[in-house]
């Protein structure tokens, strides 16, 4: 090889190797919201939770969600689920939990009479970086509204 070529080959190779060693990516705080709430005939509620990964370049593994649910200002109960979800970067997935709501929350849902009703999920999300990442806890303070689904009895989205 020519000496001029060798003089440029080493710095270019070193630069390529070093460019692959960028700073480690960090998980952005994930969020959770209610995608669907269905009142079952036995009095229980099935709560479909939407977990969102806002990390732009890192997948996350959801180990667990542990939160208190309020509906219309009334304590509905505790939601705890270990879904084992793997969510790609900038994406979302769902997990389902079944709870026996408090009487005040059932009454608040009934009193909404077809209107939207506010909810709040307050607790923690336990997630890790990728499928084998160590679990980190993120605070969860999800707020939103659910509304009755036209033509689908006892279901809100």
N, C-alpha and C positions, 0 to 999 in steps of 0.2 A: 504494500500500500504506500501511497505517497505520504510524506511527512505532513503536508498541509491538511490532508484529509484526516489523518490521525489526530492532529491538533484540535480539530472541530468535533470529531466523533466522541471523544470522552466527555466534554462538557454537555453535549446534546444528550447523551445517554444518561448522565447524572441528573440532568434537569428532568428527563422523563421519569426516572425512578423517584425523584423527590416530589414530583407533582402528584404522584399516587399516594403520598403520605400526608394528605391534607388534615386539617383539624378534625377531630371526631364530631360527628353530628349529634345533636341533642334533640330529644323528644320535645315537641311542643305540647303544652297542656291539652289533653284531650277533653272532649265534652260529651255529655249524655243528655238525651231528651226523650220524651215519650212520643213514640211514633203512633202507637195505638193503645187504647185502653178498652177492654171488653168486660162488661159485667156478666158473670156466669149465673145460671139458674140457682146454683147452690150458695150464692152470696159472695163467692170469691171474685177477684178481678184478675184477669190476665193482662199483664203490662208488657208491651213490646217496647224495648228500649233501643234507641239509635245511638251508637257510640261512634264519634267522629275523630279521626286522626288528622290533625292539622300540620303534622311534620311534612315538609315538602320533599324530603329525600330519604325518609326512614320508615320502614314498616314497624308496626307495634303489635305486641301480643297482649291481649286483655286477660289478665288473671282473674279479676273480680271487680264487682261494683257493689258497694255497700252504702245505702243512702236511706234517709227518711223522706217519705213522700207526703206532701200536703196537697189537698185539692180544695179549691174554694176557701182557703184559709183554715181548713179543718185537717187535723192529723189523720192521714189515711193508713199509715202503718210503715213498716220497714221493708225495704226491697233489698234483697241480697241474692246475687247470682254470680256463679263462676263459669263464664261462658267458654273460656279457652279460644277466643276469637283471634285470628291473625288478620290484621287490617293493613292493607298497603298504604303507602304514603298518599296523603291528600284524598282519603277515601273514608267510607263508613260501612258499618255492618250492624246487624240487629241481634239482640238477645231477648229471651222471654223469661219473665218471672211471674209467679202466681202468688197473690197475697190475699189475706182475709182483711178487708178494710174495716176501719173503725166505723161505728154507727154514724158519727157526725159527718164523715166523708161520704158515706152512702147517701145521707140526707142532702148534703150539698150538691151531689151529682143529680139527685132526683129533683131538687129545687131549681136547678139550672133551666129546666123546662125547654130543652132544645136550643139553648144559647151556649156560647163558648164559656168555658170555666178555666180559671187560672190554676196552674199547678207549680210545684217547686220540688226539685230533687236536691237534697243537701246531704253530702257525705264525702265519700272517697272513691276514686277509680284506681285500681292497682294494675299498672301496665309495665311492660318491659320493651326494650329495643329489639325488634325482630323476634323470632320464635324462641330463641334461647336466652333472651336478655333477662338480667336481674330485675325483679319487680320493684318499681318505684311507685309511691303513692302520690296522687294528685288530688287536690281538693276539688270537689264537685259542687257547683251551685247552679244547677240548671233550672231555668224558669221559662214558662211558656203557657200556651193555651191549648186545650183540646176542645173540639166541637163535635156534635153528633154527626154520624155519617148518614146521609139521606138514604132511606130504604134498607138500612142495616140496623136491626134492633139492638139496643144495649151496647153500641160500639161508638167510640169517639176517636178522632184522629187530630 
